[in-house]
Amino acid sequence: MKNKFRNITLQTKLILSFIATTIIIIVVNLFMYQSINLLVNRLDAIYLSNVRLNELEIALGDVQNSMTDYLNTKSSDAMEQYYRSEQDYSELIGALNQDITGNRLQMMQRSIRNMSENYLEVTNQTVEAKRGRNIDKYKTRYEKATELYNYIGTYIYSLNNEQFKDNSSSYKNLSLSLHYLEYVSAFILIGVAICNIALITLLTKSITNPLRILARAADQVAGGNLDTELVEVQSMDEVGIVSSAFNKMLVNIREYIERIKESMEKEREMKERELMMETHLKDAQLKYLQAQINPHFLFNTLNAGAQLAMMESADRTYEYVQNVAQFFRYNVRKNNESVSLRDEIELVDNYIYILNVRFSGEIHFEKKIDESLTSIQVPSMLLQPIVENSVNYGIRNIDWQGLIQLSVYRQDDMVCISIRDNGVGITGEKIDKILHNAIRTSDVGTDSNGVGLDNVIRRLKLFFGNDDVFDIISEGENKGTEVLICLPYDEERYDDV
Amino acid sequence: MQRHSSQKKNTEESGKQIRGKNKIAFVSIGIILVMIIITTGSLLFFKTQLMHTAQKEISQAKRNYDNYYVMINSDNNSSFWQSVFQGATEQAEATNTYVEVLGENLSVDYSEAEQMEIAIESKVDGIIVEANESLQMRKLIDEAVTAGIPVVTALGDNTSSTRQSYVGISSYNLGREYGKQVNSIADSIYGAQEQTDNMMTNINPLQVLVLINANAEDSSQNIVFSGIQEAVENQSDYSGKINLEAKAINTEGAFAAEESIRNIFMTEEQPPDIIICLNELNTTCVYQAVVDYNQVGQINIIGYYNSETILKAIDRSVIYSTISVDTKQMGAYCVDALNEYGESGYVSEYYAVDTTLINGDNVRNYLGGDADEE
């Protein structure tokens, strides 16, 4: 029963309440009308009895007059008239009371009826005697009839009076009843109206309350608070359905957000792993190289070469071999750790020297170093690959004098390391590709020490946890390229060394 | 854990909501009940109000009776006949019969003869009539009996008619009772005089006036008169000293009796010492006249019937004594006679009604009794 009520739709609820209240009012009104009808009918009945008596009196007069007329004239018209009125009158008296009751008015009716029956008998006899020319008989009969006529007349008149007296008191009662009816109906209508208003207020409240709660919850969700409480469903009407749909939606949104969070986490982890894999691969490559060349043997060999050169007073050879030895030692020793900027610059010096020997001093290298900043810690193998890049792609195939400038300076809170060449330059497109990691290590030629630019960029990012550390600037074709590394100037890191 | 607690909270809240929902349902049902109570209550109230007024009208016409008797008498307003009618009604109710005084509701005052005719024409089941010995009355009674309507005469009889029964007082006994009263008055007067004066021959004879209805051609008054005569002659020590005289009182026409009685006091040189009245009206008239003409103590009244006025007069010693008729018994006997005739076709010719003497000694009982009845 309760569940059934809960499942009723709003429309049905409204219609039901409306119908119920309307029916009650209609029933009350019908009853009022019926009561009024009853009273009016009784009022009618009161006067109807008097009206009937008057009719009776008239009919009686007709009988007497037509009989007298016939006795006077003996005309067939009068005869016809007599029979007609006699018929009418006997019909009328047939309606009168015949029983012996305790009511004196009804007893008077009975007397009138009985006397009238006798009267009609006598009048018939009179008319018969007249037709039979029995003069004596019709005269005495006529007298008798007249006597009876007078008695009946008196009875009717008296009964009329008595009835009127009775009716007056009945009328008083009835009009009193009508007054009562007025009060009662007014009372009922007012009472029912008040109750109806209360009922409708209650029902509409029960309909709009869940809506209001739902609206509040929706407002909170719209404001971004997904953790708002679920709207509880009171009934399975339209509002109930909307409420439960809203709840489902809320739950689904929460779940969805949770899932997105999870998948993002996964993606991040995968990226990290990819990077790790690459480093591990590099590691493996290095270890492979290391395994192939016994570094001590290499260094000792190079050192022996250097000593030999010195003994032969070939100073330039000595210096060259010395530089090569230093370059490789650095490579072997510090491939994977953080080092001071100073060491890195030294390595670049070594590298340039070796290249200049290789390429007969084609490369001009200029340094503008703020020495106070060189103790900053940076990832190892940072500058050399950049310089190598500049040499290989920037100034290798140019017609003019190649120049590479390395400058370290301070800008605001940043330590800036700039490697600028005057080579072929680089297109913005390619810069984007490089910066966004689109060029893989494999694309780079084998003519390198194996550490690519992308590796440098990635390690920088990892090291400083910041994307904006590395930038490549080129003003266009044949206008050179500048690689700019801006490191945060960290007092502590600076002091460490 | 947090989720669990929030769920719990949810169920708690929904519980609260369901309770709220129940409350709404209960209040709605309550309101509907109030509406129904208001409506039905008011309508019931109105119905009972209506019924109450309707009941009054219906109750009168509810009962159906087996027989319908009418009562015809010379004076509807006298307490004598009203009492007779009351007795008849009580008896009739017990036997499921309806009795009515004829002509009560009519706008015309009909004579007894006319009333008889109306009763015959109305085909009543029985007639109780205060008859007289007139020829007209005899004819009417015979006519009724021929028409199959039994007739019982009450108080006054028409012996020559074919009436079924007579309910009344034995006139001879009544006369003797009056005679006794006359004797006792004579005893008290002459007894007192004897002691002071032995010369009885000097004393004036006692004048006794018997008021007789002049228009009644009826022998019962004569019988009463002869009863008085006999009692006075045979039983009194002073019979020679009592002068009995009958006075006819004209009752034809309205107020005639009262005028005739006044005439007695105005014209007679020597007012009578004792006046004997044979009906209630005369008794009351004589009593009033005696008071008016300042004859209290001079004239002894021997009355008839025990109306309130007469009893009070006895209490004040204006009326010496009165003969009371058991009127209720008379009414009851009339109805009994008619019923018996209706049932068996036979009925006793004569029903004697009890009479009682009321004088100064026992009047208190009747005054009290009357008061009780009212």
Interface residues (C-beta under 8 A of the other chain):
Chain A: K2 F5 R6 A20 I24 V27 V28 F31 S35 L38 L39 D99 I100 T101 G102 N103 R104 Q106 M107 M108 R110 S111 N114 M115 N118 Y119 E147 L148 Y151 T154 Y155 Y157 S158 L159 N161 E162 S170 N173 L174 L176 S177 Y180 L181 V184 F187 I188 G191 V192 C195 N196 A198 L199 L202 L203 K205 S206 E229 L230 E232 Q234 S235
Chain B: S6 K9 N10 E13 S14 Q17 I18 K21 I24 A25 V27 S28 I31 I32 V34 M35 I36 I38 T39 S42 L43 F45 F46 Q49 L50 T53 K56 E57 Q60 A61 K62 R63 N64 Y65 D66 N67 Y68 Y98 E100 E104 N105 L106 S107 V108 E114 E117 I118 E121 S122 K123 V124 D125
